[in-house]
Structures are given as structure tokens and as C-alpha cells.
Amino acid sequence: MSGRILFETALANLTPGHQGTWVDYRNEDRAPLLFVGGSEDKIMPPKVQWSNAAHYRGTSTVTEVVEFGGRPHLLPAAPGWEEIADLVLAWAVRHAVVPVRS
């Protein structure tokens, strides 16, 4: 199964319709989305994070970007990762939706 997405990605421009790599950017039922990046990230630069987030604009669901100054790509392994983890956890709790019980 893991090879399927690789082939679908490689052939996406040749195969009409939605493949496994297709994303519904206008999905109103999705969970809140937080893009986290470091300003010194050379693998996934901040402008890529901002561009990715921009695709999700236009829905009422929360989409945000947090950029940590002076941080590299591998944020969880960098010194000070605890600050990032705390911020992300607080963000997730703040945007959590409690299901309505019937």
C-alpha cells in the first residue's frame, strides 16, 4: 500500500481525477490546522509554510502559522524544543472542539 501513494504522486499529472495525494482545501469539516516552522529552516522554509497555509484560507476553520526565529528544520530535536511543544499543545487545547453529547 505504501508504494501506491508514490506512484500516484509520480503520475498525478498524467492521471485525471482525484488520487491519494489530492487535498480538499475547502473542507469545512477539517480540524484546526497549525503550521510550525523555523526561520532558519532550509528544507521547508517559512515561505513554504505560509504558502501551504494560504491554500486553506477561505474556510471558517482555523488555519495559522507560527514561525520560530533562529530555529532550524528539526524543531523537536533542537535546543529549546520544550517551548515549541508547550506552544503547540496550548494552541491545540485552545482550538479543541468538544463533541456535543446526545
TITORDO-829303 format. One record per residue (C-alpha): residue in three letters; chain; x, y, z. Coordinates in nm, 4 decimals, always signed. Layout:
BEGIN
<atom r="ALA" c="A" east="X" north="Y" up="Z"/>
...
***
This chain:
BEGIN
<atom r="MET" c="A" east="+0.0000" north="+0.0000" up="+0.0000"/>
<atom r="SER" c="A" east="+0.2842" north="+0.2451" up="+0.0751"/>
<atom r="GLY" c="A" east="+0.4099" north="+0.2247" up="-0.2832"/>
<atom r="ARG" c="A" east="+0.0679" north="+0.3268" up="-0.4133"/>
<atom r="ILE" c="A" east="+0.0954" north="+0.6870" up="-0.3000"/>
<atom r="LEU" c="A" east="+0.4441" north="+0.7087" up="-0.4522"/>
<atom r="PHE" c="A" east="+0.3144" north="+0.6003" up="-0.7930"/>
<atom r="GLU" c="A" east="+0.0045" north="+0.8199" up="-0.7656"/>
<atom r="THR" c="A" east="+0.2259" north="+1.1181" up="-0.6898"/>
<atom r="ALA" c="A" east="+0.4583" north="+1.0431" up="-0.9805"/>
<atom r="LEU" c="A" east="+0.1681" north="+1.0010" up="-1.2232"/>
<atom r="ALA" c="A" east="-0.0588" north="+1.2766" up="-1.0844"/>
<atom r="ASN" c="A" east="-0.0239" north="+1.4975" up="-1.3924"/>
<atom r="LEU" c="A" east="-0.0986" north="+1.2088" up="-1.6267"/>
<atom r="THR" c="A" east="-0.3950" north="+1.0555" up="-1.4460"/>
<atom r="PRO" c="A" east="-0.7222" north="+1.2513" up="-1.4394"/>
<atom r="GLY" c="A" east="-0.9315" north="+1.2742" up="-1.1252"/>
<atom r="HIS" c="A" east="-0.8537" north="+1.2614" up="-0.7559"/>
<atom r="GLN" c="A" east="-0.5713" north="+1.0381" up="-0.6398"/>
<atom r="GLY" c="A" east="-0.4480" north="+0.9641" up="-0.2881"/>
<atom r="THR" c="A" east="-0.2453" north="+1.2856" up="-0.2881"/>
<atom r="TRP" c="A" east="-0.5460" north="+1.5115" up="-0.3560"/>
<atom r="VAL" c="A" east="-0.6366" north="+1.7586" up="-0.0812"/>
<atom r="ASP" c="A" east="-0.9729" north="+1.9298" up="-0.0352"/>
<atom r="TYR" c="A" east="-0.8534" north="+2.2727" up="+0.0769"/>
<atom r="ARG" c="A" east="-1.2123" north="+2.3953" up="+0.1157"/>
<atom r="ASN" c="A" east="-1.3152" north="+2.1214" up="+0.3603"/>
<atom r="GLU" c="A" east="-1.5159" north="+2.2966" up="+0.6319"/>
<atom r="ASP" c="A" east="-1.5234" north="+1.9809" up="+0.8471"/>
<atom r="ARG" c="A" east="-1.1487" north="+1.9506" up="+0.8956"/>
<atom r="ALA" c="A" east="-0.9715" north="+2.0009" up="+1.2256"/>
<atom r="PRO" c="A" east="-0.7910" north="+2.3278" up="+1.3031"/>
<atom r="LEU" c="A" east="-0.4521" north="+2.3382" up="+1.1336"/>
<atom r="LEU" c="A" east="-0.1279" north="+2.4847" up="+1.2689"/>
<atom r="PHE" c="A" east="+0.1840" north="+2.5113" up="+1.0527"/>
<atom r="VAL" c="A" east="+0.5006" north="+2.5350" up="+1.2646"/>
<atom r="GLY" c="A" east="+0.8385" north="+2.6295" up="+1.1245"/>
<atom r="GLY" c="A" east="+1.1778" north="+2.7734" up="+1.1996"/>
<atom r="SER" c="A" east="+1.3082" north="+3.0889" up="+1.0344"/>
<atom r="GLU" c="A" east="+1.6389" north="+2.9169" up="+0.9537"/>
<atom r="ASP" c="A" east="+1.4776" north="+2.6087" up="+0.8013"/>
<atom r="LYS" c="A" east="+1.6440" north="+2.5323" up="+0.4668"/>
<atom r="ILE" c="A" east="+1.4384" north="+2.2174" up="+0.3963"/>
<atom r="MET" c="A" east="+1.0900" north="+2.3683" up="+0.4470"/>
<atom r="PRO" c="A" east="+1.1472" north="+2.7458" up="+0.4503"/>
<atom r="PRO" c="A" east="+0.8938" north="+2.9733" up="+0.6200"/>
<atom r="LYS" c="A" east="+0.7588" north="+3.0989" up="+0.2876"/>
<atom r="VAL" c="A" east="+0.6611" north="+2.7403" up="+0.2028"/>
<atom r="GLN" c="A" east="+0.4728" north="+2.7135" up="+0.5344"/>
<atom r="TRP" c="A" east="+0.2921" north="+3.0416" up="+0.4626"/>
<atom r="SER" c="A" east="+0.2116" north="+2.9262" up="+0.1088"/>
<atom r="ASN" c="A" east="+0.0737" north="+2.5950" up="+0.2371"/>
<atom r="ALA" c="A" east="-0.1437" north="+2.7751" up="+0.4903"/>
<atom r="ALA" c="A" east="-0.2731" north="+3.0135" up="+0.2230"/>
<atom r="HIS" c="A" east="-0.4231" north="+2.7168" up="+0.0356"/>
<atom r="TYR" c="A" east="-0.6535" north="+2.6555" up="+0.3331"/>
<atom r="ARG" c="A" east="-0.7770" north="+3.0147" up="+0.3631"/>
<atom r="GLY" c="A" east="-1.1341" north="+3.0735" up="+0.2602"/>
<atom r="THR" c="A" east="-1.2864" north="+2.8333" up="+0.5108"/>
<atom r="SER" c="A" east="-1.4208" north="+2.9097" up="+0.8550"/>
<atom r="THR" c="A" east="-1.1876" north="+2.6524" up="+1.0117"/>
<atom r="VAL" c="A" east="-0.8817" north="+2.7888" up="+1.1924"/>
<atom r="THR" c="A" east="-0.5547" north="+2.7836" up="+0.9974"/>
<atom r="GLU" c="A" east="-0.2479" north="+2.9508" up="+1.1476"/>
<atom r="VAL" c="A" east="+0.1292" north="+2.9677" up="+1.1018"/>
<atom r="VAL" c="A" east="+0.3827" north="+3.0023" up="+1.3828"/>
<atom r="GLU" c="A" east="+0.7402" north="+3.0827" up="+1.2882"/>
<atom r="PHE" c="A" east="+1.0175" north="+3.0484" up="+1.5454"/>
<atom r="GLY" c="A" east="+1.3041" north="+3.2900" up="+1.4868"/>
<atom r="GLY" c="A" east="+1.6540" north="+3.1465" up="+1.4611"/>
<atom r="ARG" c="A" east="+1.5320" north="+2.7868" up="+1.4609"/>
<atom r="PRO" c="A" east="+1.6354" north="+2.5099" up="+1.2164"/>
<atom r="HIS" c="A" east="+1.4237" north="+2.2477" up="+1.0396"/>
<atom r="LEU" c="A" east="+1.4199" north="+1.9744" up="+1.3023"/>
<atom r="LEU" c="A" east="+1.2421" north="+2.1705" up="+1.5751"/>
<atom r="PRO" c="A" east="+1.1701" north="+1.8760" up="+1.8101"/>
<atom r="ALA" c="A" east="+1.5418" north="+1.7909" up="+1.8266"/>
<atom r="ALA" c="A" east="+1.6715" north="+2.1478" up="+1.8656"/>
<atom r="PRO" c="A" east="+1.7563" north="+2.3040" up="+2.1998"/>
<atom r="GLY" c="A" east="+1.4511" north="+2.4779" up="+2.3420"/>
<atom r="TRP" c="A" east="+1.2076" north="+2.2290" up="+2.1891"/>
<atom r="GLU" c="A" east="+1.0055" north="+2.2416" up="+2.5109"/>
<atom r="GLU" c="A" east="+0.8933" north="+2.5996" up="+2.4353"/>
<atom r="ILE" c="A" east="+0.7693" north="+2.4892" up="+2.0936"/>
<atom r="ALA" c="A" east="+0.5918" north="+2.1837" up="+2.2354"/>
<atom r="ASP" c="A" east="+0.4222" north="+2.3958" up="+2.5031"/>
<atom r="LEU" c="A" east="+0.3024" north="+2.6478" up="+2.2450"/>
<atom r="VAL" c="A" east="+0.1683" north="+2.3800" up="+2.0113"/>
<atom r="LEU" c="A" east="-0.0080" north="+2.1975" up="+2.2958"/>
<atom r="ALA" c="A" east="-0.1642" north="+2.5196" up="+2.4249"/>
<atom r="TRP" c="A" east="-0.2762" north="+2.6035" up="+2.0696"/>
<atom r="ALA" c="A" east="-0.4335" north="+2.2596" up="+2.0259"/>
<atom r="VAL" c="A" east="-0.6164" north="+2.2797" up="+2.3576"/>
<atom r="ARG" c="A" east="-0.7378" north="+2.6338" up="+2.2787"/>
<atom r="HIS" c="A" east="-0.8785" north="+2.5196" up="+1.9435"/>
<atom r="ALA" c="A" east="-1.0122" north="+2.1820" up="+2.0560"/>
<atom r="VAL" c="A" east="-1.3757" north="+2.1218" up="+1.9816"/>
<atom r="VAL" c="A" east="-1.5674" north="+1.9326" up="+2.2443"/>
<atom r="PRO" c="A" east="-1.8170" north="+1.6960" up="+2.0796"/>
<atom r="VAL" c="A" east="-2.1793" north="+1.7506" up="+2.1708"/>
<atom r="ARG" c="A" east="-2.3257" north="+1.4529" up="+2.3562"/>
<atom r="SER" c="A" east="-2.6726" north="+1.3490" up="+2.2594"/>
***
